[in-house]
């Protein structure tokens, strides 16, 4: 159907979107803000994680240019997924730690600004409006929403602000989009940014194979393990558990605990703690399973 309908209409749709944004002045504002954001160093944009170097940015830009040539929204989203996973890999490989959605959004904003492509605005619109709603589940929907949020941060960028927080107008727009394009609330929305959990597989430093999972506050560790078994394609899930690695200590999380509550508690501490959620096999643990039973035991539900 895409080949029959979207392929011949792609050029016309893109031209209409471009004319619309030129007429309303939004592309002029976006062009000016792209230049403004590109002049800022990462820290001024709220970036506190490693960013892709010039070579990686050029690779990402090539992928975005390839995306422009595609007429299928599904294929476009798959390429966006690869770009975002590349960014996550750079962030985690160069630091040896895992990062969540709050850290990823400013890095994505920085990368999009470095690519300096006005056309990304219409690319995101194209995907958001034409992608089958059923395909917005999971990482695809998360990264598409993130890309929209990153472009919104650039469009509304002011010199005194850091590019970390979405405006209330952007949040309202995203909520309206989700309400219009879906008939249920199972698809990730802007409200779910805080509900994503980054989980490594087997080792702390396995960022390239880590998964970003939608985990709501009252989802238990048992449920997360079931989700991990599916995402990591584990054949013997009974041999795996979810662990927390913090302060050089491994903790196997009890099945009735809540990973998001644990993450929130760690983030709320006065002193920052580097921590990782790891889905790993119980046996052959090189570190040994350590349960922390002191005053800061995080495995209690």
N, C-alpha and C positions, 0 to 999 in steps of 0.2 A: 504494500500500500504506500509506503514511504517513497518507493521508487516511482510509482505511478503518479502520486500527487505532489509530494514535497520536492522531488528532484526538479521538475519543470517550474515550480513556483518559488524555489529558494531565492533566486536572484531578485525576483519582484518583492518578496517579503522583506529581504534585507534592505533593498532600496527604500521601501516605504518606512521602515523603522529608522533608517538614517535620516531621511527627509523630516520625519517627525521630530527627532532629537535636535536637528539643526534649527528647525523652525521655532522650537520652544526654548532654545538657548542652552539646553542642558549639556550638549556636547562642547560648547564653548567653555562652560564652567568646568567640565570634566578635563578638558585639555589644559586649562590654566592650573587646576589643582594637581594634575599628574606631574606637571613641571615643578610645582611647589613641593609636593611630597618627595619627588626624586632628589631634591636638594637637601633633604633631611637625612641625618644618620639614623641607623636603625633604632637606637635608644630613644631618640626624640619621637619616634612613632610608637613607643611602647613595646618595642621588641627586646626581649631578654633571653633569646635563644639564638643559636648559630643560624646564619642565613646562607642561602646558596651563593657561591662565588660567581664571578663574571661568566665562566664557562657554563656552569649549571643554569644560570639565568638565560643564556643564549639557547641552550637546549630546550628550556621551557618555552621560550618565545617561538622556536621552530615548531613545537607541538601545538601551540596556540594558532600559528599560521596554518598548520595542517587541519586543525579543527575548523577553521573558516571555510575550507574547501568541502567539508562534509555536509550532506543534506539530512542525514539521519540524526535526530536528537539523541537516540540511544548511543550511537557511535561517538557523538560529541561528548556525552557524559562520561563514557568509558575513558576517553582521552583526558578529560578533566580529572578523573580519578587517578590516572597515572601521574599527572602533574602534581597533584596534592600528595600522593604517596612519595614521590621523589623529594618534595619539600620536607615531609615528615622524616624521611630517611636521612637527609642532610642534618636536620635538627638533632636527631637522636644519635646518629653515628659520630658526629663531631663533639658530642657532649657526654656520651655514655649514660644518658638518662632518658626517661620517657617524658613526653609532654602532652598536655591536654588541650581541649578546644580553646581555652582562654589564651594560651600561648600561641596556638597555631594561627588564629585569625589575624593578629598584627603582622606575623611573618608573611602570610599570604598577601596581605595588603601591600607590604613592602615589595614583594616579588612582582605583583601586578603593576605597581607603579614603575618598577625598573624595566618591565617589558614595554611600557609606553605605547599601548595599543588601544586607541579609542574603540575599535571594533569589538573589543571584548564585551562592551556594554550590550550591544545587540546580540552577541553570541549567547550571553547569559539569558537574555529575554527570550530568545528563540527556544532554548532548552526548557526554560521554566513554563512556557506556554504550550509547547508541542510534545513534551515528553509524556508518555503514558503514565498516569498517576501511580499505577501499581509498581512502576519501576523506581519510584522515589523512596522506597524503603531502604533502610540501612545506610551504608557509606555514600552511595550515589546521591541520595537526597541531602545528606549532611554536607557533602562537599559543594553541591550546587547552591545550597543555602549560604554556605560560608563564602562562596565566590560573590554572591549577590551582596552579602554584608560587607565584604572587602571593598567592592566598588562603591557602595554607599558611603563607607568611611572616607574614601578618596573624594567623592563628590561633595561631601559636607565638611571636608577638612578645613580647620582653622589653625593658624600658626601656633596658638597657645595650647592646643589640645594634643593629646596622645591618641593614636589610632587604635584604641582598644575597646571603646564602648560604642555600641550601636545607639543611634538616636531613637527617641520614642516614635518619631515619624517612620523610620525604617522598620522598627518592630511592628508597627501597625500595618504597614504595607505588606510585610511578610505574612502576618496573620490573615489579612484579607485574601492574599494569594492562596494560602493553604485552604481557607474556607471555600474559596471559589473553585479550586481545582480538585478538591477531595471531598468525599462524603463521610470521612471518619477521621479520627485523630491518631491513627497509628503511624502516620508519616512524620518524620522528624521536622520540627519547626524551629524558629529562632528561640522559642522558650526552652528547647531541649539542649542548647549549647552547654549548660551546666550538667546535663544528664548523660554526657558521653564519658566513657571510661576507656582509657588506653591500656590494653593488656598485652604483655609480651608472652612469647611462647618458649618455654623451657629455660631460657637464660635472660638475665636482666638486660643485657646489651643486644638483644635480638630485635632492635627497632625496625629493621627492614621487613621482618615477618610479623610484627605486632599488628593488632587489629584495634580499630576504634569502634566500640560497641555502644549502642544506645541502652543505658542502664538507668532506670528511674530510681528515685530515692528509696523506695520500699521493695525493691527487687532483692531477693536474698542471694547469698553466695552460692547456694545450691542451684538456683536458676541461672546465675552467671556461668557456672561450670557447664551446665547443659548447653548454653549458648556458645561457649568457647569450644566445646566438643564438636559442635556443628561447624563453626567458622574455621577451626583449624583442622577439620576433617580427621579427627582422632577415632581410630577403630576400636579402642578399648578404654572408653571414658571412665570406667570404674577405677582405673589406675592413675587418674589425674585429679589434681585438686588446685584450688586457687590459693596462691601465697602472696603475702605482703613482704616486700623487702625494704626495710627502713633501718637506718642507723647500723648498717652492717649486720642486721639480724633478720633471719627468715622466720615468718610466722605463717602457719597453715591456718587459714580462716575457717572458722566453724560454719557449718551449713546454714545456720539460722542468723548469721550476721548480715549486715547491710554494707556492701563495699562503698556506696556513695556517701553514707554517713561517716565511714572511716576516712574517706578522702576529704570530706568537709572538715572533719576534726583536725586532720593534719594541716590543712591550709589555714586553719584559724589560729594555730600556735604562733606566739610572738616571734620565735626563731624559725626560719624556714627549714623544712626537712625535705631532703631528696628521697622520694619513695617510688616504688614500682609495684604494680600488680602483675604477677606472673602465673600463668597457667602451666603447670609442670607435672611431670610424673612423680609419684610418691617415692618409688624405689630409686636406687642409684643416685641419691641426692648427694653431690660432692660436698655440700656445706653442712649437711645434717639438718634435720627439722628442729627448729628451736621455737619453743613457746615462751613468750614473754609474759610472766605472771606478776610483774611488778605493778607499780602504781599507774603505768601508762599502757596497760594491756588494751590493745585495740580490737581484740577478737570477741569481746563481750557484746552481745546483741542488746 
